[in-house]
Amino acid sequence: MSTALLKLEHISLSFKAVKAITNISFAVAPGEICALIGPNGAGKSSLLNVINGVYQADEGTISYDGETRHIMQPHHAAERGIARTFQNIALFKGMSVLDNVLTGRNLKVQSNWLEQVFNLGRAKREALVQRKKAEEIIEFLQIQQWRNSLVGNLPYGLQKRVELGRALAAEPKLLLLDEPMAGMNREEKQEMSRFILDTQAEFGTTIVLIEHDIGVVMSLAQHVVVLDYGKKIGDGTPEQVRNNPEVIAAYLGTKH
Ligand SMILES: Nc1ncnc2c1ncn2[C@@H]1O[C@H](COP(=O)(O)OP(=O)(O)OP(=O)(O)O)[C@@H](O)[C@H]1O
């Protein structure tokens, strides 16, 4: 088996008296889609926040792309190619689709503010490159016709796609998706699933996603990690997890 791109070892995290994550370890192989599942409050979002440095684990280590740390700093995570989307869409609603996707390119900008204000040589050239990249992502996600629309005016499903676009604009090595299909109907979920699979196939992106729809998880992920009350109760292929009695009892048998 190839070396993991991401490896969490013995991660624990508490919020005062609440133990959100207890001693969680798992590894994510390069290029795989790994789904984090579990009932509400199981610790899934907290775990994504530990991976990209928004929360700092009390214990444990994170190995990512050949480097092991006790905690990940948000800027370090972003610089090293970790991007994410959020459970509640976090876009600039008053800005166009194109401008939102362009914000995903911020870390790629090398010219300084003076060059940008006066649109000097390097800034000018860079702006063209950034725009070209953003347009490529927009085309990839088939949202060209809304390129100039204000994000706040778009239907929810499309906003979710724009958010994926902004994350992809950063050309991430590891993409963290927090409920990318929440609130979508069947058709929209199928569409989003296709874009996630296309992202994996086209860019080789490693993806860790949180999803409640088990049908979607089983058809999308190659690896499933199951959390319950902050603890890991399952870790394997969709087939292995589907047949794990502890998982069936804690999650698959429960309605959400
Ligand atoms: N910032 C915070 N402050 C205090 N407690 C928190 C915070 N974030 C999460 N928690 C608590 O940690 C536990 C795990 O929450 P988390 O949001 O990670 O679960 P989740 O599996 O993502 O849930 P959901 O599916 O509902 O989004 C819960 O008990 C939650 O109330």
The ligand as an SDF file (V2000), in Angstrom:
LIG
                    3D

 31 33  0  0  0  0  0  0  0  0999 V2000
  -16.8390   25.1850   19.1260 N   0  0  0  0  0  0  0  0  0  0  0  0
  -17.3950   24.2990   19.9570 C   0  0  0  0  0  0  0  0  0  0  0  0
  -17.5830   24.5870   21.2570 N   0  0  0  0  0  0  0  0  0  0  0  0
  -18.1350   23.7050   22.1080 C   0  0  0  0  0  0  0  0  0  0  0  0
  -18.5350   22.4660   21.7430 N   0  0  0  0  0  0  0  0  0  0  0  0
  -18.3840   22.1200   20.4600 C   0  0  0  0  0  0  0  0  0  0  0  0
  -17.8050   23.0070   19.4940 C   0  0  0  0  0  0  0  0  0  0  0  0
  -17.7740   22.3780   18.2980 N   0  0  0  0  0  0  0  0  0  0  0  0
  -18.3140   21.1550   18.4870 C   0  0  0  0  0  0  0  0  0  0  0  0
  -18.6740   21.0060   19.7830 N   0  0  0  0  0  0  0  0  0  0  0  0
  -19.2610   19.8000   20.3860 C   0  0  0  0  0  0  0  0  0  0  0  0
  -18.4400   18.7030   20.0250 O   0  0  0  0  0  0  0  0  0  0  0  0
  -19.2300   17.5720   19.7050 C   0  0  0  0  0  0  0  0  0  0  0  0
  -18.9470   17.1390   18.2780 C   0  0  0  0  0  0  0  0  0  0  0  0
  -19.4930   18.1110   17.3930 O   0  0  0  0  0  0  0  0  0  0  0  0
  -19.2490   18.1070   15.8240 P   0  0  0  0  0  0  0  0  0  0  0  0
  -19.9010   19.3340   15.2650 O   0  0  0  0  0  0  0  0  0  0  0  0
  -17.8300   17.8990   15.5320 O   0  0  0  0  0  0  0  0  0  0  0  0
  -20.0800   16.8090   15.3960 O   0  0  0  0  0  0  0  0  0  0  0  0
  -20.5790   16.3760   13.9620 P   0  0  0  0  0  0  0  0  0  0  0  0
  -20.4070   14.8990   13.9080 O   0  0  0  0  0  0  0  0  0  0  0  0
  -19.9340   17.1670   12.8950 O   0  0  0  0  0  0  0  0  0  0  0  0
  -22.1250   16.7360   14.0380 O   0  0  0  0  0  0  0  0  0  0  0  0
  -23.1680   17.1580   12.8770 P   0  0  0  0  0  0  0  0  0  0  0  0
  -23.3790   15.9400   12.0370 O   0  0  0  0  0  0  0  0  0  0  0  0
  -24.3980   17.5250   13.6540 O   0  0  0  0  0  0  0  0  0  0  0  0
  -22.5740   18.3030   12.1460 O   0  0  0  0  0  0  0  0  0  0  0  0
  -20.6850   17.9580   19.9450 C   0  0  0  0  0  0  0  0  0  0  0  0
  -21.0320   17.5630   21.2480 O   0  0  0  0  0  0  0  0  0  0  0  0
  -20.6540   19.4770   19.8240 C   0  0  0  0  0  0  0  0  0  0  0  0
  -21.6770   20.0550   20.5890 O   0  0  0  0  0  0  0  0  0  0  0  0
  1  2  1  0
  2  3  1  0
  2  7  2  0
  3  4  2  0
  4  5  1  0
  5  6  2  0
  6  7  1  0
  6 10  1  0
  7  8  1  0
  8  9  2  0
  9 10  1  0
 10 11  1  0
 11 12  1  0
 11 30  1  0
 12 13  1  0
 13 14  1  0
 13 28  1  0
 14 15  1  0
 15 16  1  0
 16 17  2  0
 16 18  1  0
 16 19  1  0
 19 20  1  0
 20 21  2  0
 20 22  1  0
 20 23  1  0
 23 24  1  0
 24 25  2  0
 24 26  1  0
 24 27  1  0
 28 29  1  0
 28 30  1  0
 30 31  1  0
M  END
$$$$
